[in-house]
């Protein structure tokens, strides 16, 4: 071998060092994106150490979704100013993607925590618990709406949550007022709500106060949830307590974890008046 070629990598060596297949290098050469520094008369290809940096830039840009055609255009027209402009734009894109991945991670972490809790609780018990305040975003009032208007209100709320990326692993939750609890109108809710993270920059529209709550769990379809509210009324009467203004319903086992409405689990938090 010519002594000069000892300073270069053949295709297989360069591909291995770059953790790509030889066919990738052949393809990039064919489309004029990245070619070996030297091709001899026998068709052998030789890559230099200096080409690692260029190839690394190609891999990074490709990894963040930049089409090969656009990468080629940059390399064909590269200047220091073009690199600065390109990379500054891509850093903005990467920052957005990182924030999105953080949101996805938080969504998954919250789902794990909620599901782990659901797997160990005693569904049959009603307990009294002191709960910290929570900031919520409420829909518009949904009491006594027609089915069409109810769907519109749900859609408006979900659009707002999606626009502000409030989907943090919590299911759609509902507030029902005291009067409807006693009437046994389990489907005449007051508001839909979404919890806010503690560090959320979105302004809450409602705060569930810190205080003493009765906590119960309903296993089964939402259509039978009145059964659990009747148990709660008996519990309040026996404990000589008064139901506060609202109760809060949150699915903790739903279609993402269970098959069939009969296996859903809803947590009900009932305000206690005067506490």
VEXLORO-390794 format. One record per residue (C-alpha): residue in three letters; x, z, y. Coordinates in Angstrom, 1 decimal, always signed. Example, Ala and Ser with C-alpha at 12.3 -4.5 7.8 and 13.67 -1.06 7.14 Angstrom:
<vexkes>
+------+--------+--------+--------+
| resn |   east |     up |  north |
+------+--------+--------+--------+
|  ALA |  +12.3 |   +7.8 |   -4.5 |
|  SER |  +13.7 |   +7.1 |   -1.1 |
+------+--------+--------+--------+
</vexkes>
This chain:
<vexkes>
+------+--------+--------+--------+
| resn |   east |     up |  north |
+------+--------+--------+--------+
|  UNK |   +0.0 |   +0.0 |   +0.0 |
|  UNK |   +1.1 |   -0.7 |   +3.5 |
|  UNK |   +2.5 |   +2.4 |   +5.1 |
|  UNK |   +0.2 |   +2.0 |   +8.1 |
|  UNK |   -2.8 |   +2.3 |   +5.9 |
|  UNK |   -1.8 |   +5.7 |   +4.7 |
|  UNK |   -3.0 |   +7.0 |   +8.1 |
|  UNK |   -6.5 |   +5.7 |   +7.4 |
|  UNK |   -9.4 |   +6.7 |   +5.1 |
|  UNK |  -10.9 |   +4.2 |   +2.7 |
|  UNK |  -14.7 |   +3.9 |   +2.7 |
|  UNK |  -15.3 |   +6.4 |   -0.1 |
|  UNK |  -13.0 |   +9.0 |   +1.4 |
|  UNK |  -14.6 |   +8.6 |   +4.9 |
|  UNK |  -18.1 |   +8.8 |   +3.4 |
|  UNK |  -17.3 |  +12.0 |   +1.5 |
|  UNK |  -15.8 |  +13.7 |   +4.5 |
|  UNK |  -18.9 |  +12.7 |   +6.5 |
|  UNK |  -21.2 |  +13.8 |   +3.7 |
|  UNK |  -22.9 |  +10.4 |   +3.6 |
|  UNK |  -23.1 |   +7.7 |   +1.0 |
|  UNK |  -20.8 |   +4.7 |   +1.1 |
|  UNK |  -23.9 |   +2.5 |   +1.3 |
|  UNK |  -24.7 |   +4.1 |   +4.7 |
|  UNK |  -21.4 |   +3.0 |   +6.1 |
|  UNK |  -21.9 |   -0.5 |   +4.7 |
|  UNK |  -25.4 |   -0.6 |   +6.3 |
|  UNK |  -24.1 |   +0.6 |   +9.7 |
|  UNK |  -21.4 |   -2.0 |   +9.6 |
|  UNK |  -23.8 |   -4.7 |   +8.7 |
|  UNK |  -26.1 |   -3.9 |  +11.7 |
|  UNK |  -23.1 |   -3.5 |  +14.1 |
|  UNK |  -23.7 |   +0.2 |  +14.7 |
|  UNK |  -20.5 |   +1.6 |  +13.3 |
|  UNK |  -17.7 |   -0.5 |  +11.8 |
|  UNK |  -14.3 |   +0.5 |  +10.3 |
|  UNK |  -11.4 |   +0.3 |  +12.6 |
|  UNK |   -9.6 |   -2.1 |  +10.2 |
|  UNK |  -10.8 |   -4.7 |   +7.7 |
|  UNK |   -8.0 |   -6.5 |   +5.9 |
|  UNK |   -8.0 |  -10.0 |   +4.5 |
|  UNK |   -9.2 |   -8.7 |   +1.1 |
|  UNK |  -12.3 |   -7.1 |   +2.7 |
|  UNK |  -11.0 |   -3.5 |   +2.4 |
|  UNK |  -12.2 |   -1.2 |   +5.1 |
|  UNK |  -10.2 |   +1.5 |   +6.8 |
|  UNK |  -11.5 |   +4.3 |   +9.1 |
|  UNK |   -9.4 |   +6.3 |  +11.5 |
|  UNK |   -9.5 |  +10.0 |  +12.3 |
|  UNK |  -10.7 |   +9.2 |  +15.8 |
|  UNK |  -13.8 |   +7.6 |  +14.4 |
|  UNK |  -15.1 |  +10.9 |  +13.0 |
|  UNK |  -16.2 |  +12.0 |  +16.5 |
|  UNK |  -18.2 |   +8.7 |  +17.0 |
|  UNK |  -19.8 |   +9.0 |  +13.6 |
|  UNK |  -20.7 |  +12.7 |  +14.2 |
|  UNK |  -22.5 |  +11.6 |  +17.4 |
|  UNK |  -24.4 |   +9.0 |  +15.4 |
|  UNK |  -25.4 |  +11.6 |  +12.8 |
|  UNK |  -26.5 |  +14.1 |  +15.4 |
|  UNK |  -28.6 |  +11.6 |  +17.4 |
|  UNK |  -30.2 |  +10.3 |  +14.2 |
|  UNK |  -31.0 |  +13.9 |  +13.1 |
|  UNK |  -33.0 |  +14.6 |  +16.3 |
|  UNK |  -35.0 |  +11.4 |  +15.7 |
|  UNK |  -33.3 |   +8.8 |  +17.8 |
|  UNK |  -33.7 |   +5.3 |  +16.3 |
|  UNK |  -30.6 |   +3.5 |  +15.1 |
|  UNK |  -31.5 |   +0.6 |  +17.5 |
|  UNK |  -31.3 |   +3.0 |  +20.5 |
|  UNK |  -28.1 |   +4.6 |  +19.2 |
|  UNK |  -26.5 |   +1.2 |  +19.0 |
|  UNK |  -27.6 |   +0.3 |  +22.5 |
|  UNK |  -25.9 |   +3.5 |  +23.8 |
|  UNK |  -22.7 |   +2.8 |  +21.9 |
|  UNK |  -22.6 |   -0.8 |  +23.0 |
|  UNK |  -23.0 |   +0.3 |  +26.7 |
|  UNK |  -21.3 |   +3.7 |  +26.6 |
|  UNK |  -19.8 |   +5.3 |  +29.7 |
|  UNK |  -19.2 |   +8.9 |  +30.6 |
|  UNK |  -22.2 |   +8.8 |  +32.9 |
|  UNK |  -24.4 |   +7.3 |  +30.1 |
|  UNK |  -23.3 |  +10.1 |  +27.7 |
|  UNK |  -24.1 |  +12.8 |  +30.2 |
|  UNK |  -27.5 |  +11.3 |  +30.9 |
|  UNK |  -28.3 |  +10.8 |  +27.2 |
|  UNK |  -27.2 |  +14.3 |  +26.1 |
|  UNK |  -29.0 |  +16.1 |  +29.0 |
|  UNK |  -32.2 |  +14.4 |  +28.0 |
|  UNK |  -31.7 |  +15.2 |  +24.3 |
|  UNK |  -30.9 |  +18.8 |  +25.1 |
|  UNK |  -34.3 |  +19.0 |  +26.8 |
|  UNK |  -35.9 |  +17.5 |  +23.7 |
|  UNK |  -34.0 |  +19.9 |  +21.4 |
|  UNK |  -35.0 |  +22.9 |  +23.5 |
|  UNK |  -38.7 |  +21.9 |  +23.1 |
|  UNK |  -38.2 |  +21.5 |  +19.3 |
|  UNK |  -36.6 |  +24.9 |  +19.1 |
|  UNK |  -39.5 |  +26.5 |  +20.9 |
|  UNK |  -41.9 |  +24.8 |  +18.5 |
|  UNK |  -39.9 |  +26.0 |  +15.5 |
|  UNK |  -40.0 |  +29.5 |  +16.8 |
|  UNK |  -43.8 |  +29.3 |  +17.2 |
|  UNK |  -44.0 |  +28.0 |  +13.6 |
|  UNK |  -41.8 |  +30.8 |  +12.3 |
|  UNK |  -43.9 |  +33.4 |  +14.2 |
|  UNK |  -47.1 |  +31.8 |  +12.7 |
|  UNK |  -45.7 |  +32.1 |   +9.2 |
|  UNK |  -44.4 |  +35.7 |   +9.7 |
|  UNK |  -47.8 |  +36.9 |  +11.0 |
|  UNK |  -49.5 |  +35.3 |   +8.1 |
|  UNK |  -47.1 |  +37.0 |   +5.7 |
|  UNK |  -47.7 |  +40.4 |   +7.3 |
|  UNK |  -51.5 |  +40.0 |   +7.4 |
|  UNK |  -51.6 |  +38.9 |   +3.8 |
|  UNK |  -49.3 |  +41.7 |   +2.5 |
|  UNK |  -51.5 |  +44.2 |   +4.3 |
|  UNK |  -54.6 |  +42.7 |   +2.6 |
|  UNK |  -53.0 |  +43.0 |   -0.8 |
|  UNK |  -52.6 |  +46.8 |   -0.6 |
|  UNK |  -55.6 |  +48.1 |   +1.3 |
|  UNK |  -58.6 |  +49.8 |   -0.3 |
|  UNK |  -61.6 |  +47.5 |   +0.6 |
|  UNK |  -64.1 |  +50.1 |   -0.3 |
|  UNK |  -63.1 |  +52.8 |   +2.3 |
|  UNK |  -64.1 |  +53.1 |   +5.9 |
|  UNK |  -61.4 |  +54.9 |   +7.9 |
|  UNK |  -60.9 |  +56.2 |  +11.4 |
|  UNK |  -57.8 |  +54.8 |  +13.1 |
|  UNK |  -56.2 |  +55.0 |  +16.5 |
|  UNK |  -55.4 |  +51.4 |  +17.5 |
|  UNK |  -53.2 |  +50.2 |  +20.3 |
|  UNK |  -54.6 |  +48.0 |  +23.0 |
|  UNK |  -54.5 |  +44.3 |  +22.4 |
|  UNK |  -54.8 |  +41.4 |  +24.8 |
|  UNK |  -57.2 |  +38.7 |  +23.8 |
|  UNK |  -58.3 |  +35.3 |  +25.1 |
|  UNK |  -62.1 |  +35.0 |  +24.9 |
|  UNK |  -64.3 |  +31.9 |  +24.6 |
|  UNK |  -67.3 |  +31.6 |  +26.9 |
|  UNK |  -70.3 |  +33.7 |  +25.9 |
|  UNK |  -71.8 |  +32.3 |  +22.7 |
|  UNK |  -74.9 |  +34.5 |  +22.3 |
|  UNK |  -78.1 |  +32.7 |  +21.5 |
|  UNK |  -76.6 |  +29.3 |  +21.8 |
|  UNK |  -78.0 |  +26.2 |  +20.0 |
|  UNK |  -75.9 |  +24.9 |  +17.1 |
|  UNK |  -74.7 |  +22.0 |  +19.3 |
|  UNK |  -73.6 |  +24.3 |  +22.2 |
|  UNK |  -72.0 |  +26.7 |  +19.8 |
|  UNK |  -69.8 |  +23.9 |  +18.3 |
|  UNK |  -68.9 |  +22.9 |  +21.8 |
|  UNK |  -67.9 |  +26.4 |  +22.7 |
|  UNK |  -65.7 |  +26.7 |  +19.6 |
|  UNK |  -64.2 |  +23.3 |  +20.4 |
|  UNK |  -63.4 |  +24.3 |  +24.0 |
|  UNK |  -61.8 |  +27.5 |  +22.8 |
|  UNK |  -59.6 |  +25.8 |  +20.2 |
|  UNK |  -58.6 |  +23.1 |  +22.6 |
|  UNK |  -57.4 |  +25.8 |  +25.1 |
|  UNK |  -55.5 |  +27.6 |  +22.3 |
|  UNK |  -53.8 |  +24.4 |  +21.1 |
|  UNK |  -52.9 |  +23.4 |  +24.7 |
|  UNK |  -51.3 |  +26.8 |  +25.3 |
|  UNK |  -49.8 |  +27.0 |  +21.7 |
|  UNK |  -51.7 |  +30.3 |  +20.9 |
|  UNK |  -52.0 |  +29.6 |  +17.2 |
|  UNK |  -49.7 |  +32.5 |  +16.0 |
|  UNK |  -51.0 |  +33.0 |  +12.5 |
|  UNK |  -54.2 |  +34.8 |  +13.4 |
|  UNK |  -57.5 |  +33.4 |  +12.2 |
|  UNK |  -60.4 |  +32.7 |  +14.6 |
|  UNK |  -61.9 |  +36.1 |  +15.3 |
|  UNK |  -65.3 |  +37.2 |  +16.6 |
|  UNK |  -66.8 |  +39.9 |  +18.8 |
|  UNK |  -70.4 |  +41.1 |  +18.2 |
|  UNK |  -72.1 |  +43.6 |  +20.5 |
|  UNK |  -73.7 |  +46.9 |  +19.5 |
|  UNK |  -77.3 |  +45.7 |  +19.9 |
|  UNK |  -76.9 |  +42.9 |  +17.4 |
|  UNK |  -75.2 |  +45.2 |  +15.0 |
|  UNK |  -78.3 |  +47.4 |  +14.9 |
|  UNK |  -80.6 |  +44.4 |  +14.8 |
|  UNK |  -78.9 |  +43.1 |  +11.7 |
|  UNK |  -78.2 |  +39.7 |  +13.4 |
|  UNK |  -74.8 |  +39.2 |  +11.9 |
|  UNK |  -74.4 |  +35.6 |  +13.1 |
|  UNK |  -75.3 |  +36.2 |  +16.8 |
|  UNK |  -71.9 |  +36.9 |  +18.1 |
|  UNK |  -70.8 |  +37.4 |  +21.7 |
|  UNK |  -67.4 |  +35.7 |  +21.8 |
|  UNK |  -64.8 |  +34.0 |  +19.8 |
|  UNK |  -61.3 |  +35.4 |  +20.5 |
|  UNK |  -57.7 |  +34.7 |  +19.8 |
|  UNK |  -55.0 |  +37.4 |  +20.0 |
|  UNK |  -52.1 |  +37.1 |  +22.3 |
|  UNK |  -48.5 |  +38.0 |  +21.4 |
|  UNK |  -47.1 |  +40.9 |  +23.4 |
|  UNK |  -44.6 |  +38.6 |  +25.1 |
|  UNK |  -47.1 |  +35.8 |  +25.8 |
|  UNK |  -47.0 |  +34.3 |  +29.3 |
|  UNK |  -50.7 |  +33.3 |  +29.0 |
|  UNK |  -53.0 |  +35.6 |  +31.0 |
|  UNK |  -55.4 |  +37.5 |  +28.8 |
|  UNK |  -59.1 |  +37.4 |  +29.6 |
|  UNK |  -60.0 |  +40.6 |  +27.8 |
|  UNK |  -58.3 |  +43.8 |  +26.6 |
|  UNK |  -59.4 |  +45.6 |  +23.6 |
|  UNK |  -58.7 |  +49.2 |  +24.6 |
|  UNK |  -56.4 |  +51.7 |  +22.9 |
|  UNK |  -58.5 |  +54.3 |  +21.1 |
|  UNK |  -60.3 |  +55.5 |  +18.0 |
|  UNK |  -61.9 |  +52.8 |  +15.8 |
|  UNK |  -63.8 |  +52.7 |  +12.6 |
|  UNK |  -62.1 |  +50.2 |  +10.3 |
|  UNK |  -64.0 |  +48.6 |   +7.4 |
|  UNK |  -63.5 |  +45.6 |   +5.2 |
|  UNK |  -66.0 |  +43.1 |   +4.0 |
|  UNK |  -65.3 |  +41.1 |   +0.9 |
|  UNK |  -67.3 |  +38.0 |   +0.6 |
|  UNK |  -69.0 |  +35.3 |   +2.7 |
|  UNK |  -69.7 |  +35.9 |   +6.3 |
|  UNK |  -73.4 |  +35.3 |   +5.5 |
|  UNK |  -73.5 |  +38.7 |   +3.7 |
|  UNK |  -71.5 |  +40.7 |   +6.3 |
|  UNK |  -74.7 |  +42.6 |   +7.4 |
|  UNK |  -74.2 |  +44.7 |   +4.2 |
|  UNK |  -71.0 |  +46.1 |   +5.5 |
|  UNK |  -72.4 |  +46.7 |   +8.9 |
|  UNK |  -75.2 |  +48.7 |   +7.3 |
|  UNK |  -72.6 |  +50.8 |   +5.6 |
|  UNK |  -70.9 |  +51.3 |   +8.9 |
|  UNK |  -74.1 |  +52.5 |  +10.5 |
|  UNK |  -74.5 |  +55.1 |   +7.7 |
|  UNK |  -70.9 |  +56.1 |   +8.2 |
|  UNK |  -71.4 |  +56.6 |  +12.0 |
|  UNK |  -74.5 |  +58.6 |  +11.5 |
|  UNK |  -73.0 |  +60.9 |   +8.8 |
|  UNK |  -69.9 |  +61.5 |  +11.0 |
|  UNK |  -72.1 |  +62.1 |  +14.1 |
|  UNK |  -70.4 |  +59.3 |  +16.0 |
|  UNK |  -71.8 |  +56.6 |  +18.2 |
|  UNK |  -71.0 |  +52.9 |  +17.9 |
|  UNK |  -69.2 |  +51.6 |  +21.0 |
|  UNK |  -70.0 |  +48.4 |  +22.9 |
|  UNK |  -68.3 |  +45.9 |  +20.5 |
|  UNK |  -67.1 |  +45.3 |  +17.0 |
|  UNK |  -64.3 |  +42.9 |  +16.2 |
|  UNK |  -64.1 |  +40.8 |  +13.1 |
|  UNK |  -60.9 |  +39.3 |  +11.8 |
|  UNK |  -60.4 |  +37.3 |   +8.6 |
|  UNK |  -57.3 |  +38.6 |   +6.8 |
|  UNK |  -57.9 |  +36.6 |   +3.6 |
|  UNK |  -59.4 |  +33.2 |   +4.1 |
|  UNK |  -59.3 |  +29.7 |   +2.9 |
|  UNK |  -55.5 |  +29.6 |   +3.3 |
|  UNK |  -55.1 |  +32.3 |   +0.7 |
|  UNK |  -58.2 |  +32.5 |   -1.4 |
|  UNK |  -60.6 |  +30.1 |   -3.2 |
|  UNK |  -64.2 |  +30.5 |   -2.4 |
|  UNK |  -66.1 |  +32.4 |   +0.3 |
|  UNK |  -66.9 |  +35.2 |   -2.1 |
|  UNK |  -63.2 |  +36.2 |   -2.1 |
|  UNK |  -62.7 |  +36.2 |   +1.7 |
|  UNK |  -61.8 |  +39.5 |   +3.3 |
|  UNK |  -62.8 |  +40.3 |   +6.8 |
|  UNK |  -61.5 |  +43.3 |   +8.7 |
|  UNK |  -64.1 |  +44.9 |  +11.0 |
|  UNK |  -62.9 |  +47.1 |  +13.9 |
|  UNK |  -65.8 |  +49.1 |  +15.5 |
|  UNK |  -65.4 |  +50.8 |  +18.9 |
|  UNK |  -66.3 |  +54.5 |  +18.9 |
|  UNK |  -68.1 |  +55.5 |  +22.0 |
|  UNK |  -66.4 |  +58.2 |  +24.0 |
|  UNK |  -63.0 |  +57.8 |  +22.2 |
+------+--------+--------+--------+
</vexkes>
